[in-house]
Amino acid sequence: MNKRISVLAAALLAVGVFSATAHAKPMTEAQARTIIAPLYKNFTVPQGNVAENVKAGTTADWQSCVNDTKCRAQEESIKSFSGLAQMIPDLKLEIKEIITQGNKIVVRSEMTGTPAGEFFGVPHTGKSFKVMTIDIHTVKNGKLSYTNHLEDWAGALGQLRAK
């Protein structure tokens, strides 16, 4: 008898979980923009408090990854983002497109700026760059928990070297 009750309880629980998942409302673009806003403040100067921005928008175990094996945790990302305003004092990121699916947010953006000095080995020229960036975020409990990102830095360097 107890076995039947356990099986019945498990079946009812499964139906309830699948029903709730099936009826969950998809994330809207407005919700996605709200979730990513704290982190994205760091990519337009003035940035505000970088550490507060990162911690407000990401989970404590958030990983920011450039590939499957090279990731940065929250604190390392804070250090990296903190130097952006000095390196590129007119840095600006403009979101061009947001796509949501389940707990994922894909952001296609355009980043522009004029480096204040040598930039990735390219001597200071006073030239600006404009590049596309693509980020794929995973959301957990209303915050970013994992990010894969790609910036066209090769394109930026080509623009800075152009005659």
C-alpha positions as CSV (number, residue, x, y, z in Angstrom):
1,M,0.0,0.0,0.0
2,N,2.8,2.5,0.9
3,K,4.5,1.6,-2.4
4,R,1.3,2.6,-4.3
5,I,1.0,5.8,-2.4
6,S,4.7,6.7,-3.1
7,V,4.3,5.9,-6.8
8,L,1.1,8.0,-7.0
9,A,2.7,10.9,-5.1
10,A,5.7,10.8,-7.4
11,A,3.5,10.8,-10.5
12,L,1.4,13.7,-9.2
13,L,4.6,15.6,-8.4
14,A,6.0,15.0,-11.9
15,V,2.7,16.2,-13.5
16,G,2.8,19.3,-11.3
17,V,6.4,20.1,-12.2
18,F,5.9,19.6,-15.9
19,S,2.6,21.5,-15.8
20,A,4.3,24.4,-14.1
21,T,7.2,24.4,-16.5
22,A,4.9,24.2,-19.5
23,H,2.9,27.1,-18.3
24,A,5.8,29.3,-17.2
25,K,5.7,32.6,-19.0
26,P,8.7,33.2,-21.3
27,M,11.1,35.9,-20.3
28,T,10.3,39.2,-22.0
29,E,12.8,41.5,-23.5
30,A,12.0,44.1,-20.8
31,Q,12.7,41.5,-18.1
32,A,16.0,40.5,-19.8
33,R,17.0,44.2,-20.0
34,T,16.4,44.6,-16.3
35,I,18.4,41.5,-15.4
36,I,21.4,42.5,-17.5
37,A,21.3,46.2,-16.7
38,P,23.6,46.2,-13.6
39,L,26.4,44.3,-15.4
40,Y,26.1,46.3,-18.6
41,K,26.6,49.6,-16.7
42,N,30.3,48.6,-16.7
43,F,30.6,48.9,-20.4
44,T,29.7,52.6,-20.8
45,V,31.7,55.4,-19.1
46,P,31.0,56.7,-16.5
47,Q,30.6,53.2,-15.0
48,G,29.6,54.0,-11.5
49,N,30.8,51.5,-8.8
50,V,32.0,48.5,-10.8
51,A,31.9,46.1,-7.9
52,E,28.4,47.0,-6.9
53,N,27.3,46.7,-10.5
54,V,28.8,43.2,-10.9
55,K,27.5,42.0,-7.6
56,A,24.0,43.4,-8.2
57,G,23.7,41.6,-11.5
58,T,25.4,38.3,-11.0
59,T,25.4,35.4,-8.7
60,A,28.3,34.9,-6.2
61,D,29.5,31.9,-8.3
62,W,29.1,33.7,-11.7
63,Q,31.6,32.8,-14.4
64,S,32.4,35.0,-17.4
65,C,33.9,32.8,-20.1
66,V,35.7,33.5,-23.4
67,N,35.8,29.8,-24.2
68,D,35.0,26.5,-22.6
69,T,38.2,26.5,-20.4
70,K,39.0,30.2,-19.8
71,C,36.6,31.8,-17.3
72,R,36.8,34.6,-14.7
73,A,34.9,34.7,-11.5
74,Q,33.2,37.7,-10.0
75,E,36.2,39.3,-8.3
76,E,38.6,38.8,-11.3
77,S,35.9,40.3,-13.6
78,I,35.5,43.3,-11.2
79,K,39.3,44.0,-11.5
80,S,39.2,43.7,-15.3
81,F,36.1,45.9,-15.7
82,S,37.6,48.5,-13.3
83,G,40.4,49.3,-15.7
84,L,38.1,49.9,-18.7
85,A,37.4,53.6,-18.0
86,Q,41.1,54.4,-17.8
87,M,42.0,52.4,-20.9
88,I,39.0,53.7,-23.0
89,P,37.6,56.9,-21.4
90,D,34.8,57.3,-23.9
91,L,33.7,53.6,-23.9
92,K,30.1,53.1,-24.9
93,L,28.1,49.9,-25.4
94,E,24.8,50.0,-27.3
95,I,22.5,47.0,-27.2
96,K,21.3,46.2,-30.7
97,E,19.3,43.0,-30.1
98,I,18.1,40.8,-27.2
99,I,16.9,37.2,-27.7
100,T,15.5,35.2,-24.8
101,Q,14.8,31.5,-24.6
102,G,14.1,29.7,-21.3
103,N,16.7,30.9,-18.8
104,K,19.0,32.3,-21.5
105,I,19.6,35.8,-22.7
106,V,21.5,36.5,-25.9
107,V,22.7,40.1,-26.3
108,R,24.2,41.5,-29.5
109,S,25.8,44.9,-28.9
110,E,28.0,47.5,-30.5
111,M,31.0,48.8,-28.5
112,T,32.8,52.0,-29.4
113,G,35.7,53.8,-27.9
114,T,39.0,55.6,-28.3
115,P,41.9,54.1,-26.4
116,A,43.8,56.6,-24.2
117,G,47.1,54.9,-24.8
118,E,48.7,51.7,-26.2
119,F,45.9,49.1,-26.7
120,F,46.8,45.4,-26.9
121,G,50.2,46.3,-28.4
122,V,48.9,48.9,-30.9
123,P,50.5,52.3,-30.2
124,H,48.2,55.2,-29.4
125,T,46.9,56.8,-32.6
126,G,43.9,58.7,-31.4
127,K,41.7,56.6,-33.6
128,S,38.4,55.0,-32.4
129,F,37.0,51.6,-32.9
130,K,33.5,50.1,-33.4
131,V,33.0,46.4,-32.9
132,M,30.2,43.9,-32.4
133,T,29.9,41.9,-29.1
134,I,27.8,38.9,-28.4
135,D,27.0,37.6,-25.0
136,I,25.1,34.5,-24.0
137,H,23.9,34.6,-20.4
138,T,22.3,32.0,-18.2
139,V,19.9,33.4,-15.6
140,K,19.4,31.8,-12.1
141,N,17.1,33.4,-9.5
142,G,16.9,36.7,-11.4
143,K,20.7,37.2,-11.8
144,L,23.3,36.2,-14.3
145,S,25.0,32.9,-13.3
146,Y,27.1,32.2,-16.4
147,T,28.2,34.2,-19.4
148,N,29.9,33.3,-22.6
149,H,31.1,36.4,-24.5
150,L,32.8,37.3,-27.7
151,E,34.1,40.7,-28.7
152,D,35.7,41.5,-32.1
153,W,39.0,42.7,-30.7
154,A,40.8,41.7,-33.9
155,G,38.5,44.1,-35.7
156,A,39.2,46.8,-33.2
157,L,42.9,46.4,-33.6
158,G,42.6,46.6,-37.4
159,Q,40.6,49.8,-37.1
160,L,43.2,51.3,-34.8
161,R,46.1,50.3,-37.1
162,A,44.4,51.5,-40.3
163,K,46.2,54.2,-42.2
